[in-house]
Structures are given as C-alpha cells and as structure tokens.
Amino acid sequence: MPINRTTATAHELSWRENALCAQTGPDFFFPDPGSSTREAKRLCAACDGREACLEYALSHDERFGVWGGLSEKERYRLRREGR
Ligand code: SF4
C-alpha cells in the first residue's frame, strides 16, 4: 500500500520490506468500486506483514483499499466494534 514516508517511522515501515503487494503493484489493492477484492485478500493471506499492515492501517485511519487482508468496509466494522 502507498504510505506517506515523510510521516511514517522506520519501525512502522519495517513490515513493508517483504510486502507482497509491493511486488504486484496497487491495482489489486485499490479496485474500482464494486470490483472484487478476492485477489488482494489472497495475497494478504500469504504475506508475512499482514498483522503489522492491518495495525498500521487501523492506527493511521486508512480509509481506502485492502490492508492486512481487510477491505475498507471490514476495517470500518472492526473499528466500530472497538477491535
Ligand atoms: S498484508 Fe496485504 S496489503 Fe498488507 S503488506 Fe501484505 S500484501 Fe500488502
């Protein structure tokens, strides 16, 4: 996922080193409205940084795209339920 590297710390970004989405590009992870997120979630399921990625997205209130295997709606639900 694209990250604002000017504000994120090195620790926050360490999980990005082996991120599978960095090898595939953002298209799967920011699908057009109504398009499938299945391929992005399949890659996330195999990604070593999945938990850290999801934590990052939740703590930085990332609203768009698939992060850590969850869509924006799923992350919204998780935040609403208090994680
Ligand atoms: S969990 Fe998914 S979105 Fe996050 S770094 Fe891995 S492949 Fe990318």
Backbone and ligand atoms as CSV (ligand in chain L), in Angstrom:
chain,resi,resn,atom,element,x,y,z
A,1,MET,N,N,0.826,-1.180,0.000
A,1,MET,CA,C,0.000,0.000,0.000
A,1,MET,C,C,0.871,1.244,0.000
A,2,PRO,N,N,0.480,2.277,-0.702
A,2,PRO,CA,C,1.251,3.515,-0.676
A,2,PRO,C,C,1.213,4.134,0.718
A,3,ILE,N,N,2.362,4.537,1.193
A,3,ILE,CA,C,2.462,5.103,2.534
A,3,ILE,C,C,3.177,6.436,2.455
A,4,ASN,N,N,2.731,7.361,3.286
A,4,ASN,CA,C,3.402,8.651,3.354
A,4,ASN,C,C,4.710,8.472,4.110
A,5,ARG,N,N,5.813,8.342,3.391
A,5,ARG,CA,C,7.096,8.044,4.019
A,5,ARG,C,C,7.674,9.244,4.755
A,6,THR,N,N,7.119,10.400,4.562
A,6,THR,CA,C,7.644,11.555,5.280
A,6,THR,C,C,7.143,11.586,6.715
A,7,THR,N,N,6.025,10.900,7.013
A,7,THR,CA,C,5.496,10.932,8.367
A,7,THR,C,C,5.604,9.588,9.082
A,8,ALA,N,N,5.745,8.489,8.349
A,8,ALA,CA,C,5.827,7.174,8.974
A,8,ALA,C,C,7.244,6.933,9.489
A,9,THR,N,N,7.346,6.247,10.643
A,9,THR,CA,C,8.662,5.964,11.204
A,9,THR,C,C,9.238,4.708,10.576
A,10,ALA,N,N,10.551,4.501,10.762
A,10,ALA,CA,C,11.201,3.314,10.197
A,10,ALA,C,C,10.565,2.045,10.764
A,11,HIS,N,N,10.243,2.052,12.071
A,11,HIS,CA,C,9.614,0.882,12.681
A,11,HIS,C,C,8.261,0.598,12.030
A,12,GLU,N,N,7.505,1.639,11.811
A,12,GLU,CA,C,6.195,1.460,11.200
A,12,GLU,C,C,6.300,0.868,9.803
A,13,LEU,N,N,7.421,1.139,9.139
A,13,LEU,CA,C,7.566,0.712,7.756
A,13,LEU,C,C,8.319,-0.598,7.595
A,14,SER,N,N,8.858,-1.171,8.667
A,14,SER,CA,C,9.725,-2.338,8.530
A,14,SER,C,C,8.989,-3.520,7.888
A,15,TRP,N,N,7.722,-3.704,8.167
A,15,TRP,CA,C,6.953,-4.813,7.596
A,15,TRP,C,C,6.815,-4.686,6.087
A,16,ARG,N,N,7.062,-3.485,5.563
A,16,ARG,CA,C,6.900,-3.261,4.126
A,16,ARG,C,C,8.007,-3.921,3.304
A,17,GLU,N,N,9.104,-4.254,3.981
A,17,GLU,CA,C,10.240,-4.820,3.246
A,17,GLU,C,C,9.860,-6.069,2.458
A,18,ASN,N,N,9.006,-6.912,3.052
A,18,ASN,CA,C,8.627,-8.163,2.384
A,18,ASN,C,C,7.156,-8.168,1.959
A,19,ALA,N,N,6.580,-7.008,1.844
A,19,ALA,CA,C,5.158,-6.926,1.485
A,19,ALA,C,C,4.925,-7.475,0.080
A,20,LEU,N,N,3.989,-8.397,-0.021
A,20,LEU,CA,C,3.699,-8.983,-1.332
A,20,LEU,C,C,3.094,-7.960,-2.285
A,21,CYS,N,N,2.337,-6.999,-1.759
A,21,CYS,CA,C,1.697,-6.022,-2.642
A,21,CYS,C,C,2.743,-5.118,-3.309
A,22,ALA,N,N,3.917,-4.997,-2.695
A,22,ALA,CA,C,4.968,-4.186,-3.305
A,22,ALA,C,C,5.491,-4.840,-4.579
A,23,GLN,N,N,5.277,-6.145,-4.672
A,23,GLN,CA,C,5.738,-6.877,-5.857
A,23,GLN,C,C,4.682,-6.919,-6.957
A,24,THR,N,N,3.429,-6.677,-6.583
A,24,THR,CA,C,2.355,-6.795,-7.578
A,24,THR,C,C,1.826,-5.455,-8.042
A,25,GLY,N,N,2.079,-4.392,-7.285
A,25,GLY,CA,C,1.515,-3.098,-7.636
A,25,GLY,C,C,0.169,-2.899,-6.959
A,26,PRO,N,N,-0.345,-1.679,-6.991
A,26,PRO,CA,C,-1.529,-1.333,-6.201
A,26,PRO,C,C,-2.878,-1.708,-6.825
A,27,ASP,N,N,-2.914,-2.152,-8.071
A,27,ASP,CA,C,-4.194,-2.327,-8.747
A,27,ASP,C,C,-5.145,-3.278,-8.023
A,28,PHE,N,N,-4.628,-4.417,-7.568
A,28,PHE,CA,C,-5.482,-5.371,-6.849
A,28,PHE,C,C,-6.005,-4.771,-5.553
A,29,PHE,N,N,-5.192,-3.910,-4.949
A,29,PHE,CA,C,-5.470,-3.444,-3.595
A,29,PHE,C,C,-6.357,-2.207,-3.548
A,30,PHE,N,N,-6.490,-1.544,-4.676
A,30,PHE,CA,C,-7.401,-0.402,-4.776
A,30,PHE,C,C,-8.314,-0.633,-5.973
A,31,PRO,N,N,-9.186,-1.652,-5.864
A,31,PRO,CA,C,-10.050,-1.979,-7.008
A,31,PRO,C,C,-11.112,-0.901,-7.221
A,32,ASP,N,N,-11.607,-0.852,-8.439
A,32,ASP,CA,C,-12.706,0.069,-8.723
A,32,ASP,C,C,-13.906,-0.309,-7.849
A,33,PRO,N,N,-14.762,0.667,-7.535
A,33,PRO,CA,C,-15.943,0.366,-6.710
A,33,PRO,C,C,-16.746,-0.794,-7.298
A,34,GLY,N,N,-17.097,-1.738,-6.443
A,34,GLY,CA,C,-17.874,-2.892,-6.880
A,34,GLY,C,C,-17.028,-4.032,-7.423
A,35,SER,N,N,-15.729,-3.815,-7.599
A,35,SER,CA,C,-14.866,-4.881,-8.108
A,35,SER,C,C,-14.435,-5.808,-6.973
A,36,SER,N,N,-13.985,-6.966,-7.341
A,36,SER,CA,C,-13.608,-7.986,-6.360
A,36,SER,C,C,-12.319,-7.613,-5.623
A,37,THR,N,N,-12.283,-7.954,-4.338
A,37,THR,CA,C,-11.071,-7.802,-3.536
A,37,THR,C,C,-10.428,-9.170,-3.285
A,38,ARG,N,N,-10.967,-10.194,-3.924
A,38,ARG,CA,C,-10.534,-11.568,-3.641
A,38,ARG,C,C,-9.033,-11.765,-3.887
A,39,GLU,N,N,-8.534,-11.247,-4.999
A,39,GLU,CA,C,-7.115,-11.466,-5.322
A,39,GLU,C,C,-6.206,-10.755,-4.314
A,40,ALA,N,N,-6.584,-9.541,-3.925
A,40,ALA,CA,C,-5.792,-8.827,-2.918
A,40,ALA,C,C,-5.789,-9.595,-1.600
A,41,LYS,N,N,-6.946,-10.090,-1.192
A,41,LYS,CA,C,-7.032,-10.818,0.078
A,41,LYS,C,C,-6.249,-12.121,0.022
A,42,ARG,N,N,-6.212,-12.743,-1.139
A,42,ARG,CA,C,-5.436,-13.978,-1.299
A,42,ARG,C,C,-3.947,-13.680,-1.081
A,43,LEU,N,N,-3.477,-12.571,-1.634
A,43,LEU,CA,C,-2.074,-12.191,-1.444
A,43,LEU,C,C,-1.813,-11.814,0.011
A,44,CYS,N,N,-2.716,-11.082,0.610
A,44,CYS,CA,C,-2.546,-10.692,2.017
A,44,CYS,C,C,-2.447,-11.919,2.923
A,45,ALA,N,N,-3.232,-12.947,2.613
A,45,ALA,CA,C,-3.226,-14.159,3.443
A,45,ALA,C,C,-1.852,-14.820,3.439
A,46,ALA,N,N,-1.089,-14.604,2.388
A,46,ALA,CA,C,0.242,-15.213,2.277
A,46,ALA,C,C,1.363,-14.248,2.659
A,47,CYS,N,N,1.019,-13.054,3.110
A,47,CYS,CA,C,2.006,-12.004,3.377
A,47,CYS,C,C,2.468,-12.036,4.834
A,48,ASP,N,N,3.769,-12.044,5.051
A,48,ASP,CA,C,4.326,-12.078,6.411
A,48,ASP,C,C,3.995,-10.824,7.218
A,49,GLY,N,N,3.738,-9.726,6.525
A,49,GLY,CA,C,3.493,-8.469,7.234
A,49,GLY,C,C,2.022,-8.177,7.476
A,50,ARG,N,N,1.183,-9.178,7.330
A,50,ARG,CA,C,-0.269,-8.928,7.366
A,50,ARG,C,C,-0.724,-8.242,8.664
A,51,GLU,N,N,-0.310,-8.770,9.802
A,51,GLU,CA,C,-0.775,-8.192,11.072
A,51,GLU,C,C,-0.280,-6.759,11.243
A,52,ALA,N,N,0.990,-6.529,10.949
A,52,ALA,CA,C,1.548,-5.175,11.091
A,52,ALA,C,C,0.888,-4.222,10.106
A,53,CYS,N,N,0.606,-4.712,8.930
A,53,CYS,CA,C,-0.054,-3.901,7.906
A,53,CYS,C,C,-1.446,-3.486,8.377
A,54,LEU,N,N,-2.176,-4.433,8.927
A,54,LEU,CA,C,-3.527,-4.116,9.413
A,54,LEU,C,C,-3.463,-3.129,10.573
A,55,GLU,N,N,-2.515,-3.338,11.484
A,55,GLU,CA,C,-2.343,-2.407,12.602
A,55,GLU,C,C,-2.050,-1.000,12.091
A,56,TYR,N,N,-1.165,-0.935,11.109
A,56,TYR,CA,C,-0.811,0.375,10.533
A,56,TYR,C,C,-2.047,1.049,9.952
A,57,ALA,N,N,-2.807,0.291,9.178
A,57,ALA,CA,C,-3.993,0.865,8.534
A,57,ALA,C,C,-5.010,1.356,9.560
A,58,LEU,N,N,-5.185,0.574,10.622
A,58,LEU,CA,C,-6.153,0.966,11.650
A,58,LEU,C,C,-5.656,2.186,12.423
A,59,SER,N,N,-4.376,2.193,12.775
A,59,SER,CA,C,-3.871,3.303,13.581
A,59,SER,C,C,-3.713,4.587,12.765
A,60,HIS,N,N,-3.610,4.474,11.451
A,60,HIS,CA,C,-3.497,5.663,10.608
A,60,HIS,C,C,-4.794,5.979,9.879
A,61,ASP,N,N,-5.843,5.254,10.268
A,61,ASP,CA,C,-7.175,5.532,9.734
A,61,ASP,C,C,-7.189,5.524,8.201
A,62,GLU,N,N,-6.537,4.500,7.636
A,62,GLU,CA,C,-6.539,4.369,6.180
A,62,GLU,C,C,-7.943,3.986,5.731
A,63,ARG,N,N,-8.548,4.784,4.900
A,63,ARG,CA,C,-9.948,4.589,4.532
A,63,ARG,C,C,-10.151,3.802,3.258
A,64,PHE,N,N,-9.134,3.736,2.412
A,64,PHE,CA,C,-9.340,3.146,1.090
A,64,PHE,C,C,-8.427,1.950,0.854
A,65,GLY,N,N,-8.947,0.999,0.091
A,65,GLY,CA,C,-8.143,-0.138,-0.339
A,65,GLY,C,C,-8.142,-1.285,0.659
A,66,VAL,N,N,-7.476,-2.354,0.268
A,66,VAL,CA,C,-7.320,-3.542,1.105
A,66,VAL,C,C,-5.995,-3.431,1.842
A,67,TRP,N,N,-6.053,-3.558,3.150
A,67,TRP,CA,C,-4.853,-3.530,4.009
A,67,TRP,C,C,-4.949,-4.722,4.963
A,68,GLY,N,N,-3.876,-5.460,5.087
A,68,GLY,CA,C,-3.856,-6.574,6.036
A,68,GLY,C,C,-4.967,-7.573,5.816
A,69,GLY,N,N,-5.404,-7.692,4.611
A,69,GLY,CA,C,-6.440,-8.679,4.276
A,69,GLY,C,C,-7.861,-8.209,4.479
A,70,LEU,N,N,-8.034,-6.971,4.901
A,70,LEU,CA,C,-9.391,-6.469,5.125
A,70,LEU,C,C,-9.707,-5.306,4.192
A,71,SER,N,N,-10.925,-5.310,3.703
A,71,SER,CA,C,-11.403,-4.217,2.867
A,71,SER,C,C,-11.710,-3.001,3.737
A,72,GLU,N,N,-11.997,-1.887,3.100
A,72,GLU,CA,C,-12.326,-0.686,3.882
A,72,GLU,C,C,-13.567,-0.887,4.739
A,73,LYS,N,N,-14.571,-1.601,4.202
A,73,LYS,CA,C,-15.784,-1.860,4.992
A,73,LYS,C,C,-15.478,-2.753,6.194
A,74,GLU,N,N,-14.645,-3.754,5.983
A,74,GLU,CA,C,-14.296,-4.663,7.084
A,74,GLU,C,C,-13.489,-3.938,8.162
A,75,ARG,N,N,-12.594,-3.035,7.747
A,75,ARG,CA,C,-11.834,-2.266,8.750
A,75,ARG,C,C,-12.745,-1.300,9.497
A,76,TYR,N,N,-13.693,-0.733,8.773
A,76,TYR,CA,C,-14.649,0.169,9.418
A,76,TYR,C,C,-15.421,-0.580,10.508
A,77,ARG,N,N,-15.892,-1.785,10.145
A,77,ARG,CA,C,-16.636,-2.606,11.108
A,77,ARG,C,C,-15.770,-2.935,12.320
A,78,LEU,N,N,-14.505,-3.270,12.069
A,78,LEU,CA,C,-13.576,-3.603,13.150
A,78,LEU,C,C,-13.385,-2.398,14.084
A,79,ARG,N,N,-13.203,-1.222,13.518
A,79,ARG,CA,C,-13.036,0.000,14.330
A,79,ARG,C,C,-14.282,0.280,15.139
A,80,ARG,N,N,-15.445,0.110,14.485
A,80,ARG,CA,C,-16.717,0.390,15.149
A,80,ARG,C,C,-16.955,-0.560,16.327
A,81,GLU,N,N,-16.481,-1.791,16.166
A,81,GLU,CA,C,-16.669,-2.792,17.228
A,81,GLU,C,C,-15.592,-2.666,18.296
A,82,GLY,N,N,-14.703,-1.703,18.134
A,82,GLY,CA,C,-13.659,-1.485,19.130
A,82,GLY,C,C,-12.528,-2.493,19.044
A,83,ARG,N,N,-12.369,-3.146,17.888
A,83,ARG,CA,C,-11.319,-4.126,17.620
A,83,ARG,C,C,-11.431,-5.253,18.554
L,1,SF4,S1,S,-0.986,-7.678,4.139
L,1,SF4,FE1,FE,-1.667,-7.272,2.049
L,1,SF4,S2,S,-1.776,-5.054,1.863
L,1,SF4,FE2,FE,-0.568,-5.521,3.671
L,1,SF4,S3,S,1.552,-5.519,3.031
L,1,SF4,FE3,FE,0.838,-7.624,2.862
L,1,SF4,S4,S,0.077,-7.863,0.782
L,1,SF4,FE4,FE,0.270,-5.671,1.191
